[in-house]
Amino acid sequence: MQNQTQGKIFPGFKGIFLLLIFFSFSSIAVAQDKVTVRGTVVDDTGIPLPGATILETGTTNGVVTDFDGNFNIEISSLSSTLTISYIGYETKTIEASANINTITLNLDTAALDEVVVIGYGQSRQRDLTGSVSAIDLDDIESQPASNIGDALQGRAAGVQVITSGQPGNNPTIRIRGIGTIGNNDPLIVVDGVPLNGGLNQVNMQDVASMQILKDASATAIYGSRGANGVVIITTKRGKDGVGQLTLDIFSGIQEPTNMIDVLNAQQFGQLSNEMLAAGGFPTNPDFADPIALGAGTDWLDALFTTGHQNNVTLAYSNRNEASNVYTSLNVFDQSGIIINNNYRRYIFQLNSDTDVNERLRFGNSLKVNHDIKEQGEMNITGAILSLPTQPIYREDGDFSGPIGQPIYSGDVENPIGKANIVDNTTKGYNLQGNVFGELDIFKNFTYKSLFGAEANFWFGRTWSPAYSWDTDIAPNAYLFESSNRSVTLLWDNTLTYNKEFDNGSSVTAVVGTSAQENEFKFLSGSVQNFPSESTQQINNGIELPTINGSGSEWAIFSYFARVQLDYLDKYYLTGTVRRDGSSRFGEGNKYGTFPSASAAWRISDEDFLKDSNSISELKLRLGYGITGNQEIGNYAFASAYNTNVYNFNDNFVTAAVPTTLPNTNVQWESQKQYNIGLDATLFNRAVDFKVDVYRKDTEDMLVPQSVPVTSGYSDIYVPYINAGAIRNQGVEAIVTTYNFAREDFSWSTDYVFTYNDNEVININSDTPLTTGGIGLNYNLARIQPGYPVNVFYGFVQEGIFQTQAEVDNAAVQSPGTNPATSTAPGDIRFKDLNNDGRITDDDRTFIGNPNPDFTFSLNNTLRYKNFDLSIFFQGVYGNDIFNANRLYTESMSVTTNQSVAVLDRWRGPGTSNTMPRAVFGDPNNNTRPSTRYIEDGSYLRLRNVNLGYNLPVESFGDNIFSSAKIYLAGQNLFTITDYSGFDPEVGPNGIDNNIYPVTRNFTVGINLGF
């Protein structure tokens, strides 16, 4: 076989070698007939352009200009043409001649003239005065994702995106920090209509542009809904030319980025014996020889699986002089990395525009969405804690449960069984869209009326059958069903004035009104015990029926105006004001006014910089504005009532009981924001740079009011009052460098950096607000003036007691002399902060900050001929994570499995100073929230790698394809972090508690144009 292989290979090498010799001689022969062409390349002001590329058109023969813009190139003949290119300038093709004196390249203003959507209007990129990030869709289209929010991560400065690996879930988006203890979600506007549903209702292939409005001067046009920033998404319209049909397909697999290692059966048997003996209990006789237990059951391996995702988008677009149309159909199917966890989505998009005549236009944007989420009971922590000594199935094929005494067998429900038999399904039916008309009523005046609607209907169903798994018994089946409806209507009217003057100046003004209302209703019911589990309907259940239902309404009416002045294309001024009236506030505070002003100065057009060789563009921006936040709930101004049944003289009487004190003075949360920005293009457009410095002060933040019990109202369900304040201030920057550009090869790099400092200023009380609850009466975080929001609060670990003498000489933690019931060697030493000789709740302090110091990303894009490669890194630095999973996986105090970290537990003096002893019952309360569970959440992640190849469509013949591209992509390929959990990307509160981990994805895709 070896000889046969060599016989097949070496003749090929010989043929290649002969071909190389042939082409070498041919090139020598051709070179003898070459002619030399000389010349100079300058810009439109006569300044030489060093590093400009001169290529003999249609070949790879090329040179670059020297420092003075001069070049000489040998070409095949004077009948050839030359292609001259330079970053930031328009490419020029000329006929060759022996002596070319000067070649002038004109500035390419396409990027500066790019139109961005800014809310109720548009603006050129070069004319912006506020802080607006326009997302490069070429970058995110190379990242196959089910949700456009996931692809947004790391692409815009000042924007933090926290993704989820769970199918169908939406990412968490934070713009310029956390500005309230309430709702921090930005306003999302799709085709002019605010979106109440999630971004998973938007097909990424349908998106034409995406802008993020960050500072108050940009968001004030949205008034009371602009405090958390605004994400504006515009979907595609028909394109000029012949009709085009496109087909985008990708398919991939998913897996966890990291797995937690847990004890095998032998290791658990040894731990159990040690733990029970230390607690004064007899050990499990079945664990007398732990070695004989072997490896046992790997519950995590049974719970996790390889996930799959498939996406298909078929789209058609066309445009002629009078109309255009874009329509698409998207099907997305995803199975998660946990068994029986699936998501399917169908989206139909239809956009059209029609010009009735030169003055009147009509159009629409319509999106219809249907999605299905299916999952069993997902209990990752349960799979970690399940005993490796217990099988998943019994010999009869049924799922297993604990057998014997709980002290030996535990009480963890079979997580694989529950994942298989429990059925949680949510079906959503969503419609979002608008119809609009535009009329040029006078010269320079355009009136537009838009009617929008969003209707969301979703139906939930949970079915859990009866089962008997050894000692784990559910005698009755359970069924829960819910029906939800949310309908939002919108009517916007605007009048726009746009005038351009001969000297390059312009003025654009818009005035308008907006009316929006929403109605929400839900109804739910549950029942247990079914005579036959094949009849899974509410009316077939027998026991414990429940019914619940409610509804709410809100409405908002607004006036707004904006004026944009451009003087000489050099000095810019923007003023905005919006007045909102909302049903969510009391009679005296229903209306709020939100003004903003911003200015910009294009310094590069001044005489003292016009001739600069290093500065192509330089613009200074200043802005100030006030925005609001109306996401406070619908009835904060009113009293809340509960219905109770009372027994009076053996008569049952129903009564409405007030539970929450009304606050008729509740008003808007307001936010004052200052912004200074600098935009620059340097070194003959080789570097683009944008930096913003901001301060964002939230005032009148809603905080809980202290209510005495003597008032007759609840002191738990309390009203919220406008008395809090939070400050965010920071720096954000994005830098793009065009490192190399030739006809066949280019390389550019994007750097994104965000620094944000967060501080609570006031909460109207000296008593901190507790948050971060995880059950077990544990609240892991606090909100307190002088500290960042959601800072972790707990005890400080000072090591491990090694001897009884150390215990005796330390502050009293759990008094006594019996190691099974009191503090003993091997227990954690907690710091006595108040030096009173006792460890109590008064010894707690601030132990960690979940807010990152800064976030960053780095993206490299390389193109060579028909190949393109993007490599995208993203990271977070300086944040802490409270790994709440370790409260259970390292407790060593109850009969549950543990992580392998406990293998380094204390077993005697000097054996460990970080991991305590194993003792049943945990008499020292070693598991209390403390610095033990605080971990560094910093990470650097290879977020996306995409290698694409544009197929030469002419090779298919007969013009079958207008374009064709195949690509390979990988997401979250590796992560550098010290975090010990599944993944460091947890929620904004920094608490990792049974969170569905982010996945590593491998994808192959193809894009075809017909």
N, C-alpha and C positions, 0 to 999 in steps of 0.2 A: 504493500500500500504506500509506503514511504517513497519508493522509486516512482510509482505512478504519479504521486503528487508532485515530485520534483520535475518530472517530465512535462507536467502541465504548466508549471510556474515559470521555469527558466526560459522557454521559448518566448513567453510574453515579455519578460524582462529584456530579452534580446531584441524583440521588435521595438519596444519603447526606446531602447538605446539607439537603434538605427534611425528611428524617427527623430530623436533629439539631434543626432549628427546631421541629418538631412536639413532640419529647420535651422540649425546653427550655420551651416554653409549658405543656406538660403538667405538668412538675415545678413550674413557678411556680404553676399552678392547685392542685396538690396541697399545695404548701407553705402555702397560705393556710389549710388545715384542720389543720395540725400542732398538737400540744400539747407542753408542756414538762414533763419529769419530772426531779426532783432527788433526790439521796440521797448516802450516804456508804458506802464499802467499807472493811471492816476485817478483820483476821485473827481466829483463834479466841481470841486473848488481848486483843482490842480495839484493837490497834495499827493505825492507818490504813495502807492500801496505796496508795501513789502509783504511777501508771502502769498501774493495772488497766484492762482493756478492757470497755466496756459497748456491746453491739451490739443493735440492734433485730433480733430473730431473723428469719432469712430474708432479710435485706437487707444492704447494705453500709454502712448508716447507723450510725455509731458514734463514740464519744468515749473519752477516757481520763481517769482521775481525776487531780486536782492533788496537790500535796505533802501535803495534809491528807486525802487520800482522797475528796474531794468531787467531784461531777460534776453536770452538767445536760445533758440530751439532748432534742432535739425529735424526736418520733415521730409516726407517721401518726394513731394513735388510742390510746385507753386500753385497747382490746381487744388490743393487741399484747403480746408477751412480750419480756423483756430477757434476754440471755445475758451473764453476767459471768465473766471469766476473768483469771487471773494466773499467771505462771510459778511452778510448784511447788505450786499449790493446785488443789483440785478445782473444775471449772467448774460454775456454778450458773445455772439458768434460772428466772426468776420472772415473775409477771404484773405488768404495768405499773400504776401508780397515780400520781396527781398528786404525792404527797409520800411518798417512801420514806425512812424514817428511817435505818435502818442495814442493810447487807447484809454478812453474815458468811461468809467463805470458809474452808473447812477445809483443813488441810494435806494435800497429796497424798503419801501415804507409799508409793505403789506402787513407786517407784524404790528407796527404802531397803529395802523388804520383798522386793525381787527375790531369788529363790533362786539361789545359785551352787553349783556342784559343786566340792567341795574334796578329793575322794579318799575313798572308802569312806563317803561321806555328803554332806550338803548343809548350807548355812548361809545365813542372810539376809545380804544385802550389808551391812547396818548392823551386823551382829554380828561381822564379820571382824576378826581380830587380826593376821593375817599379811599379806604383800604378795601380793595376787592381782589380776590384771587380767582383767576380764570384757569380752570383745570384743562390741561392738555389731554384731549381725548385720545390722541395717538398713543399716549403712555398707558392709559388704563385699558384701552382696547387690547393691548398685548397681555393683559392679565385676566385670564378666564375666571369669572366669578359669578356666583348666583345673584349677588346683590351689588349694585353700584356703590353703595356705601363702603363695602369691604375694599373695593378697588381704590377708594379715595384715600385710604390710610397712607400717611406720610407724603402726600402729594401737594399739600397746601400748608404754608406756614401759619401758625396760630390755631390749627385745627387738630384736635386729638380724636382719633377714631379707635375704638376698642371693639374688636370683632369677636364673633362667637362661632364655634365649630358646629353648633347645633343646626341641622337643616331647617330652613325657613325663618330663622331668627334674624332680627335686624341688629346692625351694629349700634353702639352708643357713640354719639357725636358730641363733642364739647368744643366750643369756639371761644378762645381766650379765657379759659379757666371756668371754674364753678362760681356763678354769680349769685346764687340763691340757695337756700336749704330746701326749696321747693322744686319745681320743674325746670330743668336746665336744657331741655331739648331745643334745638334751633327750629325756626319756622322753615318748612320745606314747601316751596312753590313749584308746581309742575304746570307748564304752559299757562301761567297766570292764575292758577287755582291753588290755594293752600291745601296741602295734602294732610289729612288726618290719619290715614293709614301709613304703613311703613314703606321704606324704600324697596322692599321686596315686591312691591306692586309695579315697579318700573323695570322694563327690560333694558339692559345696558346697551344692547345693539340699536335701540331706538333713540338714544340720546344724541342730540346735535351739539349742545353746549351745556356747560355747567359752571356757574359762578357762585362764589361764597362771599357774601357781604359781611364784613367783620366789625368795622367801627361804626359809631353812632351816626356819622355824617352819611354813611351809605345805607344804614338800616332804618333811619328815622322815617323814611317814606312808608314803612310798615308800622310805625307808631308803637302801640301797646303790645305788639307781638314781635318786636325787633330786638329785644334786650339780649336774647341768647344767640343772636346772629341769624342770618338767613341763607338758605341754600336754594338757588334758583336753577331749575332744570328746564331746558327747552328741548322738545323732541324734534325729530327730523321732518322736513317738508320735502316736496318734490324738487328735483334738481333739473337745471336746464339741459336740453338735449333730448335724445331719444330715450324712450322708456328703458329702465334698467331693473333687472331682477337679480337679487343677491341671495345667496344661501350660505349661512354661517353655522357650522357644526363643531362642537367640541365634546370630547368624552374623556373621562379620567377616573382615577382611583384616589382614595383618601385613607389616611392612617393617622394615628395619634403622633404628635411631635415628640412625645416622651411618655414612658410608662413608669409607674411607681412600683418598685420591687417590694414584695411582702414576704413574710416568713413562710417557709414550707412546713409540712406537717411535723417533721422532726424538730425544727427550730421552735415551732409553736409548742410542741409537747414539753420541751425543756423550759420555755418561758412560763407555761402554765404551772408546772411543778414548782418553779421558783416563786412565782407570784402567790400561789395559794399557801405555800409553806410560810412565806413572810407574813401573810395575813392571818396566820394561825388556823388555817383550814387543812383538812386532809387532802392530799393530792389525788388526782384522777387515777384510779387503778389501771385504766386502759393506757395510761402514759407511763407505766412503770419502766418501759424500755423505749425512750423516744426514738432511738436509732431505727427501731423496727417499723416506725410509722412511715418512713420514706418521704417522698416528695409531697404526696397528697394531691388535693384538688387546687387547680389554678383558676380561681373564680374570675379574675380580671381577664384572663385569656378567653374565658367563655362568654363574658359580657361584651368585650370589644371585638370588632370584626373589621374587615376591609370595606370601606364605603365606596360608592360609585356615584358619579354624576354625569348626566348626559344633557346636552343643550342643543336645540335646533331653532334657528330663526330664518324664516323665509320672508323676504321683503320685496316690495315693488315700489318704484317711484318714477314720476314723470312730470314734466313741466312744459307748458307752451306759453304763448303770449298772454293768454287769458286765464289760465288756471294751472294748478298743480295738485298733485296727489301723492301721498305716501301712505302705504299700508303694510302691515307686517303681522305675522303670526309666530308666536314663540311658545315652545314647549320645553319645560325644564323638569328633569326628574333626578332626584337625589336620595340615596340611602346613606344614613349616617354611619359613624364608626361604632355605634352601639346597636345591638341587635334590635330589630323591629322598630326602627326609627327612620321614617321616610317622609319625603316632601315632594309634592308634584304641583306644578304651576303652569297655567295656560294664560297667555296674554294676547289680546287682539288690539292692534293700534290702527286708527284711521285718522289721518290729518289731510285737510284739503283747503284750498284757497281758490276763489273765483273773482275775477275782475269783471264786474257788470259793465262798467265803462271806465273812463279815465279817472272818475272821481269816486266811484262807489265800489267797495270790495266786501265780500263775505268770506268767512272761513270757519273752520271747526277743528278741534282736537278731541279725539274720543279714545278712551282706553277701557277695555273690558277685561277683567281679571277673575280667574277662578283658581283657588289653591286648596290643597288637601294636606293636612299635617296628620301623620299617624305615628303613634309611639306606644310602647308598653310602659311599664313603670321603670323609669331610669334612675337607678340608685347606685351611683358610682361608689359612694362611701360604703354602702351595704356590701358591695362586692369586695372591697378592701377588707372589711371587718369579718366577712364570713370565714368560718373555721376551715382550714385546709384538711382537717381530719374528717370533714363531712362531705360525702359525695354529692354531686348535683342531682343524680337520679338514684332511686332505689332499684332493686333487682326486678321489680314488676314494671319498671319503666316510668313510674310516677315520680314527681319531684320529691326531694327529701326535705325533711325539717329536723329541727333539733330533737334528739332522743336522750332521755335521762334527766338528771338534775341540772337546772340552769347554771349552777355554779361550775359544772363540767362541760355542758354542751352549748351554753349561751342561749340567746333568744333572737338572733338575727334571722329575719325572714329570708327565704331562699330568693336572692335577687334575680337569678336566671328564670326561675319559675314565674315570678311576678312580671318580669319583662316580657314573657311569652303569653301569659294568660290575660293580662290587663290590656284593655283596648281603649286608648285615648285618641279620639279623632276630632279634628276641627276642620270644618269645610267653610271656606270663605267665598263670597260672591261680591265683587266690587266693580263699581263703575265710576270713572272720573273723566270729566271732559268739559268742554266749553263750546259755545257758538258765539261768533262776534261779527259785527259789521263796522266798517270804517267809511267815513265820508269826508272828502275834502270840501268843507263847506265854503271856505274863502281861500284866497291865496295865502299859503303858509299856515293855514289853520286846518287841523284834522280832528274830527270827532270820532270816538270809538266807544261802542257799547258792547260789553261782554257779559254773557250769562253763563255761569259755571255751576256745576253740580258734582257732588261726590256722594255716592250711596254705598255703604258697606253693610253687608249682611253676613253674619257668621254664626255657625251652629256647632255647638260642642256636645260631645257624647263620651261618657266614660262607662265602660262595662267591666265588672270584675266578677267572675263566676265564683260559686261556692267551691271550696277545696278542703282537703284534709291531708296534710303532709306531716305525718307523725304527730308531734305535739303542737304543730302550727295549724290551727283549724279556723276556717272562715265558714260558718255553717250556712250563711245565706249569700246568695248572689246580690249584687248591688248595681243599680243603673242610675246614672245622672244624665240629664239632657238640658241644654240651654239654647235659647234663641235670642239673638242680639241684632239690633237694627240701629244704624246711625246714618242720618240723611242731612247733608249740608248743602245749602243753596247760596249762591253768590251772584251779585249784580254790581258790576263796575262800570262807571261812565267817566271818560276822560276827554279833555279838550287840550290838544297840543299845538303850540305855536313854535315854528322852526324857521329861522331866518339866517341866511349866510350873506356876508357883506364882501365887497370886492377886495378889501384889505386883509382878508383872511379871518376876520372876526365873525362871531356867530352868537346867536342867542336861542336857547331852547327853553320853553316854559310849558308846564303841564299843570292843570288843575283837574280835580276829579272828586267823585264820591264812590264809596264802597259800602255795600250792605250785605251782611252775611248772617245766616241763622242756621242753627243745628238742633236737631231733635234726636234723642237717644232713648231707646227702650230695650229692656231685657226681661225675659221670663225664663225661669228654671224650675225644675222639679226632680225629685229623686224618690226611689222606693227600693225596698229590699224583699228578698224571699220570693222566688218565682217557682210556681208548680212545675213548670217546664222551662229549662234554660234555652230552649229553641225559640221561645216566644219572648223576645227581648224588647218589650214595649212597656211604657210607663203604666198603662192600665192593667198589665198582667201581674204586677207585683202585689204583695199581700201586706207587708209590714212596714211600719215607719215611713209613711209617705210624707214628703215635704213639698212645699211650693213657695216660690219666692219671685219677686218681680218689682220693677221700679222703672223710673224714667227721669229724664232731665231735659232742659232746654237752655239754650243761650243764644244771644244775638249781639251783633256789634254793627254800629253805623259810623261812618267816618267821612271827613272832609280832608283833602290833602292838596298840597301845592309844592311845586319845585321849579326853581329857576336856575339855569346853567348859562353862565356868561363866559365867552371866550374872546379875549381881546388880542388881536394880532397873532393868534395861535401861540401865544406866549404867556398870557396872564389869564388865570381861570378862577371863577368864583361860583360856588353852588350854595343855594339856600333852600332848605326844605322845612315844611311844617305840616303836621298832621294832628287833627283833633278827632279823638275816638270817643264814642259813647258805648258803654257795655252794660249788659243786663246783669253782670256778675257783681256789681257794686251797689252800695246803698244809695238812697235817693240824693244825698248831698254830694256824692262823689262819682256819679256815673260817667262824667266826662273828664278827659285828660288831654292836655296839649303837649306835643312832643316836637320841639324845634331842633334844627341842626344847621351848621354853616361850615363850609370848608373852602379852602383856597389852594391854588397851586401856581408855581412859578417855574416856567421852563427856562432855566438858567443858561442852558446850552445854546439858546438862540440869541443871547446877549452878545454885543460886539466883542466883549473881552474874552469870550469863549468860542466864538464862531470858527476861528481858525485853529482850534486845538487839535493836535494830532492824537491825543489820548482819550479825549472825552467826546463821544459822538452825541449822547443824549444825557441830560441832567435835569431832573425835575424835583422840586421841593414841594411837599404837600403838608398842609395843616388842617386839622378838623376838630370840631367840638359838637356834641349833640346830646340830647336827652331822649332816651327810649323807655319803653315800659314793658311790663310782664303781666299779662292778664290771666295766666294759667294758674289760677288759685282755687279752682273748684267753682261750681255754679252758684252756690247758695251760702257763701261765707258771711253774708250780711244778715242771714236769717237764723232763727232758732231751729235746732233739729229736735225731732220728736221720735220716741219709740212707743210702740203699743205693748202694753202689759196687761195681764189678766190678774185680778185681785179677788180674794175671797172675803166677802162681807156677809157675816151671819149666814154662812153656807150658801150664799148666792155669788156666783162668779160674774164679775163686772169687768168689762174691757175699758181701759183708759189710755189716753194719749199722754205720755209723760215727757216733758221737756228734758233733754239731756245736754244740749249745748247752748250756752249763753249766746244770744245774738250780738253781732257787732255791726251796727248800722253805719259806723264810720269807716269801715274797711275801704281801702282805696288801692290805686295802682302801686305795684312795686316799680320804682323809677330807677333809672341808671344813667349816670353822667359819665361820658367818656371823652377823653382827650387823646388825640393821635397826631403824631408827627412822622412823616415818611419821606424817604428819599429814593428816587428811581434813577438808575444810571446805566448807560451803555458805554463801555470803555474799549480802548485799544482797537479802533476800527471794527467795532461790533463783535469783538471776540469774547466779550464778557457782558452779560446782563446782570444787574444787581438791583435788588429791591429790599429795603429795610424799613420796618415800622417800629416805633416806640409808643407805648400806649399806657394809659391808666384808666381803669374802669371801676367806678364807685357805684355800688348798688345801695340805694337808700330806700327807706320805707319798706324794707324787706319784712315779709310776714313771718312772725314768730309766735309760738304758743303763749297765750296769756295765762297767768297764774290765777286760778279761780278757787276761792275758799269753799270748803264743803258746806259751810253754813249758809251759802247762797242758795242752796237747794238744787244747784246744777252739778253735773259731774265734774270732778277735778281730774278726770282722765281724758274725756272727750271735751276739749276746751276750744274756745274760739281763737282765731289767729288775729293778731293786731299788727299794724305797720310800725314796727319799732326796731328792726334790725338793720345792720349794715355790713357789707362785705366789700373788700377792695382786691382787685386784681391789677397787677401792673407787670409789664414785661417787654421783651424785645423779640421780634420775629424777622427772619431774613430768608430770602431765597436767591441763590446765585446760579446762573447758567453760564457755563463756559463752552465755547465752540473750539475744541482742542485741535481739530484737524478736519479739513474739508478739501477733497479732490473729487474728480468726476466719478471715480469708482469707489471711493472710500471716504467716510466721514465719521467723526467721533465727537459726541457732546456729553456734558456732565451736568446734572442738576443737584444742587445742595440745598437742603431745607433745614432750617434751625428755628426752634421756638423755646424761649425762656419765659416762664410765668411764675410770679410770686403771688400767693394767695394768703389773705389774712382776714379773719373775722374781726370787725371793728366793734359791733354792738349787738347784743341779743335782748336788751331791755331787762336784764336780770343778772344778779351775781351768781345765780345758780346755772351751771352749764347744762346744755341740752344733751341728753344721751341719745346715741344712735348706734347703728351697726349691730342690731340684735340678731342672734343666731339660735335662740332657744336656750334652754337650761338657765334662764335668768341672766344670760351673758349679754351685756351691751359693750361692744368692744371699742367704741369710739365716742368722742365728745365734740361738741361745738362750743367753743369758748373764746371770748375776745382775746386778742393778742396771739392767737394760734391759727394755723391753716384750718380749713373746714375738714371735718371728719378725721381729726387726728386721733391716733390710737391711744388708749388709756388703760393702764394696768400696773402690775407689779414689776419690780426690777430683779432679775435673777443675778445672784452674786456667786454662783458656783454651786458645788455639792458638798454637804457635810461629809467629811471623811472619817471622823471619829466621834465618839460620844462626848468627849471633852469639848469639841467644837460646838456641838448642839447645846451643851450646858452653858457655854459662854456667850451664846448668841441670843438675840431677841426671841421671845417665846412665840412659836408659830402654832403648834398643836400640842398643848401641855400633856405631860404624862411620862411614864417610864417604860411602858410596854411598846416595843417597836411595831407591833401589829395594830396599835390604835393611836399612836402619837408620833411626833417627829423623831427620826432616828437617823443614824449614819446612812448615807445614800439618798437622802431627801434633798430637795432644793433649798438653798439658803436664799431667802428673799431679803431685800435691803430695807432696813428700818429707817425710813426717810425722816420721820419726825422724832426719832431718838427717844421714844417712850418705853422701849424695852419689849414691845409687843408688835406683832405683825397683824395689822387690821386694815380695813378699807382705806383708812387715812394714809396708808403708805403707798397708795397708788399715785402714779404720775403719768405724764405724756411720754409715750415710749416709741412712737413712730409716726411717720407722715406719708399718707398714700399718694400725695400729689408729687409728680415728678419735678425735678429741678429743670430739666429741659428734655425735649424730644428732637429727633433729627432723622434725616434720611439722605441717601446718596444713590443717584440713579445714573448709570452709564448706558448710553445708546450708541451702538456701532452699526454702521451699514457698509457692506462691501458687495458691490455689484448687486446681485439679486438677493443677497442674504442680509438679514438684520438681526441684531442681538441686543437685548436689554437685560441689564443686571441691576436689581433694585435692592438695596439694603435699607432697613428701617430700625430705629432703636429708641429706647427710653432710658433715662438716667436719673438716679437720685430718689426714686420712690421706694417706699417700704410696702411689703405685703404682710398681712396677718394671715398666716397659713392655718386657718381654723380646722382644716382636716386633721392636723396633727394633734388637736385636742383629743381625738379619738384614736388615731393610728399610732400614737406614742404614749398613751395613757398608762398602759401596763397595770391596770387596776380592775378590769372586768374581763369576762371571758369573751373576748373578740380577738381576731387576728390583728397583727401589728405590722408596720413597715420594717424593713431590714435595718432602719436606723437604730432600733432598740437592741440590736446585737452588740452595740457599744455601750450598753447600760452599765451602771455601777454594780459591781459584784464584790467589792471590798476596797479598803483604803488604797487610793492611787489609781484605781482602774478607770475612773471617769470623773471629769469635773463639769460635764455638760448634760449628760443623760442620767436621770435618777434611777433609783432602784425599782424593781418590780415588786409591787405589794398590792394584794387584793384589797379594794376599798379605798385606796389612796388616802390614808389618815392625815397626811400633811397637806392635802389638796395641791399636789404638785401640778395639776392640770389647770389651775386658775390662770386666767389671762395674764400673760407676762411677756417680758422681752424674749422668753424662750421661743415664742412662736413668730417673732418679727424677723422677716428675711428681706434681703436686698432684692428688689423687684427689677433692677436694671437689666436690660438685655440688648443684644445686637442680633438682628435676624436677617437672614437672606430671604426677603419677602417674596421676590419673584425673579425668575429667570425665564426668558422667552427667546427662543431661536426660531426665526421664520425664514422661509424661502419663497420668493415670488416666482412662480413658474412662468417660463416664456410661453405666453398664450398662443403665439404664432405656431408653435410646434404641434398644437392640437389640430390645426387646419380648419378651413371653412368658418373661421371666426366663431367657434363654439363658445369661447369664453372671452369676455372683455377684461377679466382679471382673475387670477388664481393664486392663492397663497396657502401654504401648509406651515404648521408651526408645532413646536414642542414646548411645553411650559411646565415649570415647577413652582409651587408656592410653599413658603415656610420650610425651605429645604434644610436649614439648620439654624439653631439658635444658640448663641453664646450667653450663658447666664449662670449665676450661682444659686438660682432658685431651685428648691428641691421638689416642688410640686409638678403636676402634669405640665403646666405651661404658665409663664409669668404674666400672660395677658389676661388679667382678671378685670372685674368691673371698676368704675371710677372710685368706689369706696375702698378699694384695695383689699377686700376680704375674699379669700378663696375658701369657699364652703360648698363642696359638691357641685362645682361648676363644670359644665360640659367643655372639654378642652378644645383648643384650636387644632386644626388638622394640617397635616402635610399632604399636598396634592401633586399628582403627576397627570398631565393633560396633553392630549394630542388634538389638533383642530385643523379645520380647513375653511377658507373663505373663498367663495366663487361668485364671480359676477358674470351675468349673461347679457 
